[in-house]
Amino acid sequence: MNHNSKIIKNIPAHVGIIPDGNRRWAKERNLSSFDGHQRGHEKLKQSVDWFFSRGVNIISVYAFSTENWDRAKDEVNYFMKLIRKAMEDETERAIEKNFRVLVSGRIDELPGDLPDACSEAMNKTKGGTNGTLNLCLNYGGRAEIVDAVKKMIKNKIEPEQAHEGMIKKYLYNGNLPDPDVIVRTSGEKRLSGFQLWQSVYSELIFLNKYWPDFEAADVDMIIEEFASRKRRFGG
């Protein structure tokens, strides 16, 4: 692997990505927001390969938040079409490259046959051993905690049974380890509801570039920056 001459020992196992800035990237180039989302989608495919090839096992991507429904209707519709195509593409790629696809969020509220496409992607790729791509769709960190509480009530969990491990179990794909590092592009410095429960000790890296401009060198920088930080976990 010639992309990184330095041997890094402490590679993050789980990277969370908030791929922000598609629309602003497009606007600065006099392109439509659709072009920005399309470019962002292409970039996601590339970056999955970049992270996996450097030893990261799990990538969680904030693909569509519960708040994104408030955007213009034609943009949301286009985005749903893009996600539908992405589910197909990623399922094929995942089978070919032997990684698994998970979807986290309120999947059953997605339009058309998207809920089925999500289930199909998870079923067809569940045997993948070369990494995990966790797509957070119709996802919100507070919604996730609300949904976990509802499931616990439904399952008649007694108050004395409620502890952190139990709550984690009821989160979407709660068996995933917490992200070691969360990266947000576009210069915004906030999590916007991404992985609220899981990010309690995640390192945070904010990149001053739009998501369509993300490149392989940024992946190396993220891994090096993570390795250089001392993580004390409150100790």
N, C-alpha and C positions, 0 to 999 in steps of 0.2 A: 504494500500500500504506500504509494509515493506521495499521497496528499498531505502527509504530516510527518516530517522527519523526526520530530520529538516523540519519544515514547511516553505516553501519559498513562499513569497508573490509575488515577481516580476518575474513571469515566462515569458520567451520570447514567444510571440505569433507566430512569424515566424522565423524559423531557416534555414539558407542557408548552404549547405554542399558541399565542394569541396573534393570528396573522392579520394585522391591522394595516389599513392604508390603501387598499385596492382602489377605492373611489377617488381619493386625493391624488394618487399616482396617475389615474386616468385623466382627471381634470387638468393637471399640470401639463398634460400632453394633448389637450383638446380632444380627448377620446371620450367615449360614453362610459358610464359606470359599468355597463355590461362588459366592455372590453377589459376594464380593470379586474372584474371578477373572473373573467376567462383566463387572464394572465395569472391571477392569483391561484387558480385551480391548477394550471400547468406547473406553477412554482411548487405547489404542495407535492405533486408527484415526484419532482426532482429532489426536494428536501427530505422526503421519506427515505429515499435511497442514500442520500448523503449521511443522514444520522445513523441508519442501520449499518452502513459500511464502516462506520467509525466505532462500532461497538455499543451504541445505545440500543436497549432492548425494547423500550416502550415509548411511543410518541402519542401524546394526547393533543388533539387540535380543536380549538374553539371554532367550529365551522359555522354555526348559526345559533344565536342566542335567543332566549325567550323574548327578549326586547326587540329583536330585529324585525318582528312582524309589523312594527310601527312605521317601517320605511314605505316608500311609494309602492303601490300595488304591483306595477309592472316590473319594478326591480325585484320584489319578493318573488313574483312568479318566475322571472328569469332565473333567479337564484335557485329556486326549487327544481327547475329543469336541469340546471347545472349539477345540483346535488344528485339528482336521479341518475344522470350520466356518470357522475363521479363514482356512485355506488357500483355501477356496472364495470367501469374501468378498473376501479380498485380491487373489485372481487377477482377479476381476471388476472390482474397483476399479482395479487396476493397468492393466488393458486400457483401461478408460474414461479414466483419467487419464494414460495413457502412461508409467508407470514400470515398472521391472522388479523381480521378486521373486527373490531368491536364498535358498537354504537351506543353512546350514553346520552340520555335525555328523554324527553316526553315523546317517544317515537310514535306512539299510537295517535298523537294529535297531528302528525304530518299529513299533507294532502295526498289524494290519489292513491297510487299503489306504492308510495314511498315506504310506509311501514313494512309492507311485504318485502320490498327490495332490501331494507335494512336487515330483516330476519334472515333472508336468503344469504346475504353477504356474510353474516355471522356463522350460519350453518355450514356454508360451503367452505369456509376458511378455518373452521375451528381446530383443525389438526395442524395448522401452521406452526413451525418451530423456529423460524428465523426472525422473530420479532412480532410486536403487536402494534397495530395502528388503531388508536381509540378516537373515533370521530364523535365530537360532542355536538349533537344536532338537536335543535329546539331545547337547548340546555341552559340552565341557570343554576348557580350555586345554591341560592335560597330555595328554588323549586326542588332541587335534589334533596335538600334536608327535609322540606315539607313532605315530599313523596316517601322518604324513608320513615318519617314519623307515622304517616298514614298506614304504611305497610305493617309497622310494628303494632299499631292499634288493632288492625285487622287480624293479625296473628296472635292477638291477646297476650302480648309481652307484658309481664308484670313489672311494676316500678322497680323492684329490686334487681330485675334482670337487665335493666337499661344501664349500659356502661358504654364507654367509647368504642370498644371492639364490636359490641352489638350494633351500635348505630352505623359503624363503618360497613358492617356486613349487609345492611339494608340500603346502602347507597347504590347508584347505578354501577354495575361492574365493580362491586365493593372489594373484590379479591385482588384488585390491582394495587401495587404499592403506591405510596404517595409520590408525586413528582419531586425529584431532587432539585430541579431547576425549572423555572417558568420564564419564557422569553416572550416579550411583546415588541412588535415592530411598530414603526410610525412615529416614535417620539412620545407617545402617551405613556404616562407613568402610573398606571392603575391596573387592577385585575378585572374590573368590570364583571364581577360575579363568577369568575372562572375558578373552579375547584376550591370553593371557599373552605370546605371542611379539610380537604387534603393538603392545602398549601401552607399549613401552619408553620412548617419549617423549611419550605422551599426557598432556595436562593432565587433572587429576582434579577433578571437582566433586561434592560430596556434599550432597544436599538433605535438609533436616530435615522432610520431609513424605512421606506414603505415596503410592505411585504413583496410586491412584484420585483423589487430590487435585491431581495435576499439572495445570497450566493454561498457557494461551498466554503469560502474563506470565513464566512460568519459562523458556520458550524464549528470550524476549528477554533475560532476565537471563543465561542461559548464553552466548548469543552475545556479549553485551557483556563479560561476565567473561573469556571466551576472548580477545577482541580486546585486552583491557587487559593480558594477561600477556605477559611477554617470554620467548620460547622460544629457549633457547640450544643445544639439542641437544648438550650436553656440551662446547661450544666455549668 
